[in-house]
Each structure stands twice: as structure tokens, then as C-alpha cells.
Amino acid sequence: MTNNLNIVSGSLDHLCLLRLSAVGDICHTLPVVRTLQAHLPDTRITWIIGKTEYGLVSDIPGVNFVIFDKSLGLKAYWNVWRQLKGKRFDVLLHMQMSLRSSMLNLLVSAPVKIGFDKKRAKDMQWIFSNKKITHQPRQHVIDSFFGFTEALGISEHIYKWDIPIPAEAESFADQHLLHGKKVLVISPCSSMAYRNWSIAGYAAVAEYAVDKYDMQVVLTGGPSEIEKQFGDNISKIAKSKVTNLIGKTNLKQLLAVLNRATAVVSPDAGPAHMATAVNTPVIGLYATTNPDRARPYLSAEYTINHYQAALRDKYGKSVDEMSWGARVRDDGTMDRIKVDDVTSMLDKIMSAK
């Protein structure tokens, strides 16, 4: 058994999981939690998580959450310390590579602290752990997270999310989604602007979905100015009517909408992985980031991949010759994706449906 931890025999009483953000990576963490719950049903699980991300998973049964609100500055660490005071854990799964999370690591009392292997541990995370997961090169993020359950001697990977959707969120979806219509959700923006596709491209896809399949097109996203601008401009340019919910949903309401969707179009961003969590097909738009590392996990066949060509033009190297997380941040990189790329994937999904 990895690390000589006597876990399967039932000696693990209380486990702490440290993963603060972001929404997409919280979705990637959930199969790990579900695997732990299945294999260690008597183990108490405490999850240190970011305030925003907590809103998505707060009602998952069997997990005690400790909230870290980074907007409070140093007080946020004090609040976590107060919540953890007097608690002793058998093991800490330190599943985030950042100085912020490493500072929180120091507040957790556990004899075993498992982190990423030294080859992958950024921001010196390896210093803050006394056990490491086994190095596995070139994995999807979800599969890399399963290194932590493997370190506990659990070899099975359970790809299960089961995020509860409350009645209020279902009611919100009922109010905004047309009964009997198939729904295409377009979530146009990532928090990283270089990952965003064009407004004109999204508008053309919206028109195609309405004209060919009589779909309701719904725009989703957060309240940032750039997302609101995207939504307003797509709505103006598209000749077909779209339902613009950008800035109008909380995470649970967004999840309810994604759950009702026939398909989702999104760059590398949280909503793509939320859609995966409710088993909705995602047309992932990838040119700046590596889809084999970060694509919607269950939608490989619908992922549009211009990443290798972008790497070749930028660095003169192949994917195999570059670091696994290499990115191409140049303006215009996402313009490699054409409208026909997206509509052909929509055709594929609709044919399967």
C-alpha cells in the first residue's frame, strides 16, 4: 500500500481535504470525494474550500466544510484557524498548488500531509507535505487528483458528482427555459480573457442552433463587465432571439440550467466542468490550453482542439516537447476555431440525441 497507510482496514477516522478553488477544479475534486465516501464510509471528511466555490457544493451530504473567504485578507486565515482549533486529522490531502493554500496547510493538525510530487508541485507546495502522490506525467486534472486516493491505497476511480440542485434553482430554470424546447447554453467567457472565442462566432452558432434545430439559446456567465459586454453584444449581433442570463444566476441556478441543456458551448472555464457534473455534453473550445489536461472530462469526442497547431506556431514544438500545462496567450489564438468547427460538433450531438 502506498505510503504504508493502513487506510482500507478502517483506521482513518478524520480526513481533511484542502482545495479552495476554482469552480472547475472543485468539480474535478468531487469524484475524489465520492470515491473516498464509497471506500471509507465511516471516515469523517472536512473540506477547506473558498467562499464562492462553497456555494456550489455546500449541501453535499457527509462533508463538513470550512470556508476560506479570501476577501477578508489575514482575517480569513484567523477564521479558518478558529474553525480548526482543537481538531486533529489522520491525514491532510493538500490538493491545491498555491502559497495561499500552503499557508492554510500550516493550520491543519495532521501527522500525514499528502501533496503533489515534486515534479508537479508549483509554488513550492512540496515543502509543505511529508508524503507525495506518485508522479504520473501528462494526466487530465481529474486523474491527477485521483493520485491522492491512490496514495491512501484506493485504486478504484469513481466518476460520480451528484451535486444537489435545490428546488429554488429548479424553479429558476423553469422560469427561464421554454417548455418542450431543446436548449443550447453558450457560456462565452473564461476568467482568462485569452481563452475567449469571438462574439461574432458565438452569435453565428446561436443563429445556427435556432435556424436548424429550433433550439432556445441561453447565454450564461458571471457578473463581470467583460461577461456582460459579451452577452449584450452577442444578443445584438445574433439575428435570432437569445435568452441572456449572464450575471443573473448563482451557481446553483446555473447548474440547474446546465442540467436542462441539450448541449453547452464553452471555452476552458468552470461552467464547462459544471455541465460535465450533470452529464450534459460540452463543445469545448481549446486552442490556448491543452484539452488533454483540462477538457470537459466526459466530452472528449466533442472537444475542438487547435492547441497543437497553436503550440507549433508559437514555439515551434509539439505537445510532447512542451511542458504539460504550457499555454498560448497571444491575441487571436482562439480565432483558429471556426464557426463550422462548432456547428459540426452540435450536429454530432443532435444526431446522437
Summary of the structure (lengths in Angstrom):
residues: 353
radius of gyration: 20.9
end to end distance: 43.6
largest distance: 62.5
contacts: 1184
relative contact order: 0.12
helix: 46%
strand: 14%
